[in-house]
Amino acid sequence: MAEIRTDSLAPIPDDLTIPQFILDYHHPLRPIRKDLTPWLIEDATGRRISYEELRARTFGFANELKARWNISENDVVCLLSPNDIDWPVILWAVHRLGAIVTPANPAYSAEELAHQLTLSESRLLVAHATSLAAAQAAAQSAGIPPEQIIVLGSKPPGSPHSTVEELIVSGLSRLPAFVERRLAPGEARKKLAFLCFSSGTTGKPKAVEVSHYSMLANIIQMRQCIGKPPRYQTGDVILGVLPFFHVFGMVVQLHFHMFMGATIVVVPKFSFEDFLGSIQRYHAKHLFVVPPMVVLLCKHPATKKYDLSTVQWMMSGAAPLSAELTTQVNKIMPQCHTLQGYGLTETFTTVALSPNDVLPPTPGCAGVLIPGLTARVVKPDGMLAKFGEPGELVVTGPSIALSYYKNAQATKETFVDGWVRTGDEVVVNEKNEVFILDRIKEILKVKGFQVAPAELEGHLLDHPDVADCCVVGVPDDYSGELPLAFVALSEAALERIKGEPAAAERIKTALIKHVADAKVEYKRLAGGVEFIDKIPKNPSGKLLRRVLRDEARSMRIKPPAKAKL
């Protein structure tokens, strides 16, 4: 198989910033809203936010940032917040001034946040009230004075910080303090919009440099990929529960669907029953989820209590969704098309997406390569794989990020001559459908054979006793590594064990047999099964496999003889 070249791409403006593209410009592929449908709805209150209000609040906040702190070209502002109706307002205001946003995980500890503030050289920190304590400690460590912390939400009594609301009101009451400049032709390709920090699943997070053009390109790529209706109509309700600070939530869920004329219900934090209630209350048509949320839809008894009949489209991303889990959720929600997308922070964002003309999508498929992309599948020996052969996916296109900020070594390893090494082992077929096997660094080597943990996890999730799971490798002198499954049990299984503790061993034996009956010998759970209360994940839903790998090593697990089936 030679390089895979996808369809040509519609024009992408290269002289616009993100807010100019979203708020001030009409692209030919952009639907026109036919009525005064809101752009955002606040989940808890039902407050509806119009285009005019978003645009005015963006100006007000930008005006005050310029007047009070002289935020200017290439300054960095850190945004530490769960999803909020003012999240895009803050983002766009910073961009109106030519400055850069570094979005941060609101669950970060002070130490984790200090790393981001220091590496990004942030001048200002906008922190949600729920994260204020960590923000204050991190700012002190990073040398950011208290008066340069802004609170999103209500501040504590006697707080020295200004709030976002106070600044917007003040900014709207004064004459313009800045003149927004137009980028020169081609400048958007290099003009930094974000320092987005990688998920840190394999180590300390790295800062990914992303241009304004990258987001504009990916929006147009996705729009061209999905094709014509019936998938989207202006005014469709999207449940915005994925975190905006993560690229899946920020690019796909938020900005792409604003471009598509959707109404986004802004949900600050995922809670499963609240999630179900919001779907029912707002008659959501589209869901954007990660595989752990799909597991809950399939396994949690609360699913049956709510009316989910309005949901017609559900797209899963951030990690592979197994064919088994897809089949399960299709039984729960038969009216809904369950799709997948695939991308990385470094490709900002989508690389593959399910189009409208392939329904139902092939189970386990992450979508087709999007327009404007060129891809290679590279085997370990450096040769290009044929269709159907596994290898590392390497891509180039208009949306890829520029580099890792202040990390030449990591940049050299990932960004190679304009191509991004994804680190994902994939198979691509003749239809340009992409099947994600696993992270290359996470693939186990058992007796010289490659074993993808995601494959075993998908099969285990098909067992009624399994609520969630994660497979890691444990060292073995003979085999090199052996697969070990950490399993969070279903409520029914836990009740059985509570009534009869000996049932735990029977369940372990049954799970080992469940895999052995379906998989080749080297893929069996020869490392055993360990029960765990909860599978650790990062906020985007990716398994923190390294945490459980370390746990397995600390336990010094020795494979039980009965596990070698």
ABEGO torsion letter per residue (X at the ends): XBBBBBBBBBBBBAABBAAAAAAABBBAABBBBABABBABBBAAAGBBBBAAAAAAAAAAAAAAAAAAAGBBBGBBBBBBBBBBAAAAAAAAAAAAAGBBBBBBBAABBAAAAAAAAAAAGBABBBBBAAAAAAAAAAAAAAGBBAAABBBBEBBBBGBABBBAAAAAAAAAABBBABBBBBBBBGAAAABBABBBBBAGAAEBBBBBBBBAAAAAAAAAAAAAAAEBOAABBBGBBBBBABBAABAAAAAAAAAAAAAAGBBBBBBABBBAAAAAAAAAAAGBABBBBBAAAAAAAAABAAAAABBAAABABBBBBGBBBBAAAAAAAAAABAABBBBBBBBBAAAOABABBBBAABOBBBBGBAEBBBBGBBBBBBBAAGBBBBBGBBEBBBBBEAABBAEBBGBAAAAAAABBGGBBBAGBBBBBBAAGBBBBAEBAAABBBBGGBBBBAAAAAAAAAABAABABBBBBBBBBAAAGBBBBBBBBBBAAAAAAAAABAAAAAAAAAAAAAAAAAABBAAABBAAEBBBBABBBBBAAGBBBAAAAAAAAAAAGBBBBAAABX
